[in-house]
Amino acid sequence: MDLSDLIARNAAFTPDKPALRFEGAVLSYADFDARIGALAASLKSDYGVARGDRIAILSLNRPDYLVALYACARLGAMLVPLNWRLAIPEQLFILADASVKVVLLEKAFADILPPLVASMPQAKIIGLDFAPAGAASIDEAIADASGDGRNPHTDLTCPLLIVYTSGTTGRPKGAVLRQEALMWNGVMSQHMHALTSADHVLTVLPFFHVGGLNIQTTPALHHGATVTIHSRFAPGATLKAITDDRPTLTVLVPATIQAVTDHPDWASTDLSCLRAVSTGSSVVPPQLIERITTRKIPVLQVYGSTETCPISIYTRIGGKAPSPETTGLPGLFCEAKVVDETGAEVAAGSVGEILLRGPNVFFEYWGNAEATSAALRDGWFRTGDLASRDEAGYFYVRDRKTNMIISGGENIYPAEVERVLLEHPSVADCGVVGRPDDKWQEVAVAYVVLRTDCACDAATLQSHVGAQLARFKVPREVVFVDDLPRTALGKVQHFVLKRQGGA
């Protein structure tokens, strides 16, 4: 059995049920399963894709993204999602590092073709929405398909995804996730969301990230639910979809919560269809959670990373979380602990590094044994994230270990200072980093984006922080900027801010 069999089973039970909805078109489970089989057959017979081969995809969200994922599962091949926000040289590095055999490409990103053909002439191209010169479109490839589309010795232990992480230094690393990681991740999503086949998921986050792909999307398909796909996030389109399509679940990261709740249509949009909104990706400011909960919609928090598929720690529908600031409890099939520098578990309330272990955790970093051994110790994944745990076992994520500022021997967690800054009515966005200091080792520096038509000076913001946090946590300097460097999911890139500040 492989992961694509879950789609086939749902097609057998409910062949006419909508599996995927996209730009007004509907793909039933029967049609979804048939398209998966046809693409798998074409990749095997016409493109020579064998068990273990790598297939990349460079595209915005679309149904064929998921067709490709499950076709790879059927073949025992691996899908390599490419971040379309990366520069072409970065994408070429990933394609070469993974020794990709086939590239599925959206026309909007066809600028990669000339350098790709020059550097990797052996790679074959399939156009998702066009026929590249000398190559086929995916519809043409499927029309010519023959055979069963299966390779021998393919099962849930086969690697399925290589998702490249954007490291703060050096080249990105490809986290290898097995099919079984997605399966157990899906079971935990079902537990978290009380997910059933009656649900309707709205997916607006990018599929090249495990959050958009695996928090709700693939779990919904495994359970026979319906997924509406947006090619990319837009706050107005998200609110319109909630009004028109009436989804029951969606995932929004802090940056997209801010955008949706700042939109003029937020107050008038009927949210009653939503059973919950899930969020995570970074420390979530309580004021953003409150914008949704005041509309009587539960907000579920989920913690994880690329390396954990990502579901690891979460709150759940019907759960009794002690605080809106908690990230929750370890999932049904994931162990979690908080440890000090020696690896010993810390006492309740103390801060340490989060370690995770379970079938959802990645298998290795592709072709990088040194990085794999550094990250995986006795099966435990060292996340690099800092958290505390209360007496009841609930986790409170503080920040990235690499973001922590040590000033005069005291630890400063940028996320805590950022939370307080964001409570000021003039602050639209902010990022806090450490800057070397001869006396204190490091001091905090805040980069602040002000709201339109708001005026505020550094002293006012420093006083605002000082009224709520210890004096050593108050930013030594406040730098006003027009915007902040962010990842595709809206995380502030603190390492970029450090470079900009000369740290």
N, C-alpha and C positions, 0 to 999 in steps of 0.2 A: 504493500500500500504506500502511496505517496500523497503529498498534500493536494494535488489536483483531484484526487478521488473524492475529497470533500465536496467539491463543486459538482462532480458527477453524481454523487448521492443526492444532493439537493435538487439536481436536475431531474432525477428519477422520481423523487417525492412530489415536487412542485414544478413541473417543466415550464409552465406558462407564467410563473411568478416573475415580476421584474427583479433582476439581480442588480443591474446598473442603469442609472439614468444620467444622461449627459446631453446638454444643449438641445433638449426637446426630444431626443431619441431614447428609446428603451430597449435594453438587451435582456431578454428573459434568461432564466437559468439554463434552459435547454440550448438556446442560441449561444450563450456564454461558454457552456461546456463544449459545444461543437466547434466553436472558434478556437478554443484552447487546443483541442485535438488536432485541428487542421494546421495550426501554426507549428505545433510540435512535430507533426509529420513532415511539414515542409523543411523545418530546420534540420531534421535528421536526414531526410532523403536528398534534399537539394543543396544544403549548406554543410553537410557533414558534421553536425553537432553531436558529439558523443558525451557520455557521462563524464562530468567534471569540467567540460568546456565552459568558457565564459562568454556571456552575451551582454553587451552594454546597451543602455537606453538613455538617450538625451532628448527629453520631451517635457512639456508641461503635462499636467494630469490629463488623462484620457482613458477610456475603457481598455484600449489595447495595451496600456501599461500593465494592467492586471492580467490580461490575456497572456502577455509575455512572461509574467511572473509564474503563472501556473503551468504554462508550456515548459518552462525551465524545470519546474518540479517534476513534471511527467518524464522529462528526459534525463533527470539527474544532473542537469546543467546548473550554472550559477548566473544570476542576473546581477549586473553591476549598474546601479542607478547613478547617473551623472547629475551633479548639481548644475542647473543651467545658469546659475549666477556666477559660476567660476569663469575666469579668463580661459581662452582657448589653450594656452600652454599648460595650465593646471589640468584641464580635461585630458589633454594629450598624455600628460604624465600618468594619470590614472589608467587610461586605455593601454598604455605600454606596460605599466606595472602589473596589470592583471592579465596581460597577454590575451587580449580580447579577440575572439574569432569572428563575431558578427556585431555590427552596430545598428541598432534601431534608432532612426533619426527623424525628428520633426523638421519640417521645412524651415521654420523660423530660426533654426540653429545650423543651417546648411553652410555657414561660413567656416565651419570646422572641416569641411570636406577636402579642400586643397591641401592643407598641412597634414591631415590624417592620411590621405592617399600617399603623400610623399614620405611620411615617416613609417606608416604601417600598410604597405601595399597589399599585404596578405589578408587584411581585414575586409570582410564582405559587408556591404551596406544594404539595408532595407529601409525604404522610406515609409514613414507612418501615415503621412498625408500627402505624399507626392512620390513620383518615380524618379530617383536620382539618375543622372546620366550613366548609362551602362549598368543600371541596377533596377531591381523591381520594387514596386510598392508592396506593402503588407497584404493588400487585397489580391494583388497578382500572385504573390507567393502562396497565399492560402488557396487560391483557385486552382493552382497547379499541384497541390499537395497530394501525396499518395503514401500508403503504408499506415502503420498503427501508431506512429509517433511515440513509441516507447523504447527505452534502452534497457538492457538487462541489468540486474542487481541495483535497481533504483528503489529506494525506500525512504522513510522519514529520517534516517541517519545521514542522508546525503546533504552536503552543503548546498544552500539555495541562494543566499544573498551575500555579496561583498559590498558593504557600505563603507565608504571612505569617510573618515573623520577629519575635520579641519583642526589640526593641531596648532598650538601656539608657537611652536618652533619646528623647523625642519619640514619634511615632506608629510603629506597625509598618510594615514595608515588605513588599510582595508580590513574592517572587522568582518569575519566570516561567521554567518549565522546558518545553522542547519535547519532543515525543514521542521524538525521536531521543536526547535526553539519557537518558531511561529505557531506551532500547534499549541504548546503549553502557554505561550503568551495569549493566545486566543481564549484558552480556558480561564485564565486570570481576568481577561477583559469581560468575559461572561459573568464572572463572580463580581467584578467591580461595578458593572453597569446593570446587573440583572438582565442581561441581553437575551432576547428571544428572536425567533423568526418573524415576529410581528413588528420588530423595530424598523425604523427608517433612519439611516445615518446620513448626515450631511458632511461631506469631506471637502474642506477648503484649503487644508495645509498640503504642502508639496509631497508627492510620493517618493521623491529622492531622499526623504528623511524618514526614519523609522516611526516618528510620531504620526505623520500623515498617513503612512502606510499601515501601521500595525496597532495603534491604540484602539481604533474602532473599525477601520475599513476591512482588513482581512478577517478579523474576528466576526464581523457581521456576515460576511460571505460564507464563512465556515458554518454559521448557524442558520443560514437560509434567509437572512434579512435582506433588505433593499438598501442600496447605497446610491445617493446622488452625488455626482462628482462635479466640482468646479475646476476649471483648468488652472486657475490661480486665485488667490484671495483678493477680494475687493469688498469693503465693508457694506456698501450699498447693495451689491448683489447677494451678499450673505443674508442681510435682513429681508430682502425680497424673497429669497428662497424659503426662509422661515415662514413668511406670510403665505406664499403660493404653494409650496411643496409640503409643508407641515411635517418636517422631520421630528423624530423623537429624541435624537442624540446628536451632539456635535462636539468637536474638540477645537478650542481656541487657546492659543498661547497668550501670555500677557500683552504683547504688542498688538495682537489682533483683537483682544478684548478691549484695549484702549481705543483702537480705531472704530470698532463697532459701536461702543457705548458713547463715543464722541460724535457719531454720525447724527445728522438732523432727524433721521427717521427712527432713531432708537426709541424715543419715548412713545411713539405711536405704533410701533410694531407689536403685534399680538404674539407673545412668546408661549402661550398656554400649551402648545403642542409639545414643547420640550420637557422631557422627563429629567434631564440634567445636562449641564455643560461641563465637560472635563477640561482640565488645564494642567500645565506643568511646563517643562522645558527649562525653566529657571525659577528662582525664588519669586513667588507671586505676591505682589503688594496687596495687603488686606483690603485697601480701598477699591481695588479693581474687582475683587471677589464680591464686595458689598454692592457694587453697581448691579450685579446680576441677582444676588440673593434678595435684594430689596424688591425685585420683580417676581419673587416667589418661585425662583428656579434654583434647585440645588446645584452647587458647584463641587465637583469631585476633583481632588488633586491626585496626580500621578507622578511618581519619581522613577527615573530610569535614564538610560543613555543608549547611544548607538549599539554599544556592546551588550545590552541586555534586552534588545528587541522591541520596545524598551520597557515594558511593564514589569516593575519590581516591587515598589512600595506604593500603596494607594489608600485613599478613603473610598467608601462604597455607598451606593444607594441604600438607605435604611440603616447605615452605620451610625454610631454615636461618638463621633470625633470630639475630643475635649476642647478643641480650639480651631478656629478657621485657619490658623497659621500652621497647623500640622500637615505634613505630607502623608500621614497615615501609618498603616501597619504593613509588615512584609506580606506579599501576596501569597496565595494558596500554595504555590510551588516554587517559592523563592525564599531562601534564608538571607537574613541581613543582620549585621552587627556593626557596632561603632568601636574603633580600636585606637590605641595610641601609637606612637612611633615604634614601639617594640612589638606591636601586634596583639597586645593584651586588651581585652574589652575594658572600656572605661565605665565609671559609675554613672548611674542615672543623673542626667543634668549636665554632665561633662561633655565637652566637645571633642570629637575625634573624627577619623576618616571612616566613611561608609565602605564596608566590604559586602559583596553579594555573591551568592552561590545558588545555582539551580539549573534546570534544563533549558531555561530561557537565555542563559548566558552564552556569549559567543565562544566559538571553538578555537580560534586563533586569529592573529593578524596575518593577512595574506603575505607569505614570503618573508616574514620578519620574525624569526625565532627569538631574537633578543628582546624585542618589544613585547612579544607574547609572554615570555618567562618573567618579565618585569611586572606585567599586569595581572597575571594569573599565578597565584600561589596556593598550592594544595586545593585547587578548584575554586578558590575565592578570587573574585575580581576586585582589584583595588581601584575604586572609582575616582579617587582624587578629589572627592567632594567631602565637605565637612558638615557634621550634623551632631545633634544631641538626641537623646532618647529619654522619655520620661518613665516614671515607675510602671506605667501601664503598657509600655512598649511602643508608644507612638513616637515617630521620628519627626524632627524639626530640622530641616536642611538649612544650613547657615550660608555657605558659599563654596566656591572652588578653593581647594587648598592653595593653588597657585595665585589666587586673587588676594589671599589674606595678607594684611599689612601688619608688620610687627614694629610698633613704635614705643621706644623706651621700655622694651620687654613686655608690653601689653599687646594683645591681639585685637585687631580691628577687622571686622567683617564688612567689606564694602556694601553688601546687600542690606545690612542693617542701616547704614548711613543713607543709602539710596532710598530706602523705605521712608525715612523721616523727611528727606528732601522732597520726595514726591507728594508729601502731605501738604506742602506749602502751595497756596493757590496760584502762585506765579510760575511754578515749575511744571513744564510739560514733560521733560525727560532729563535723565542724569546718569552719570557713570562716575564711580569713585575708584581711584587707583592710588598706589603708593609711589612716593618719590623719594629717592635717597636723601638722607639728611645727616650731616656730620655729627650732630649732637644726639639725635633720637633714632638713628639708623634708618627709619623711614617716617614720613609724615603723609597724611591723607590729602589728596588733591581731588576736588570735585569739578567735573565738566558738566555744565548745566545748559539745557535748552529751555528758554523761557516761553511761556504761552504768548500767542499773538496779542499785541496791544497791552502786554503787561510790562511794567518796569520794576526792577528789583536790583539791589546792589549786593555785593559779596557779604558785607557786614550783616545785612538783614538775614541772609540765609545762614550765616555762621551762628548768629544769635538764635535762630529757629532750631538748629540742630542742638546747640548747647543747652537749650531749655529742656530737651528730652533725653540726651545722651551724655555720657561722661565727657569731660573737657578734652581728654586725649583723643576722642573720636571726632572732634570737630575738625572739618577740613581746614588745613593751614592756608589753602588758596582755593578760590572759586574762579574757574575759567568759563566764561560764557561763550557758547558755540552755537552754530546754526543747526547742526545735527550730530549724531553719534554713529560710529561704525557698528554695524549689527550683522549677525548671521541671518540666514534665510528665515529662521524661526523667531527672529527678533531679539536674540540674546545680545547684550552689549559685548563687544569684543574688547575686553579690558587690556589685552596685550597690545592692541593697536593704540589705545589711549596712552599706554605707558611709553610706547615708542615715540608717539607724538610729543610727549612731555619730556623726552630725553631720559626716561628712567631705564 
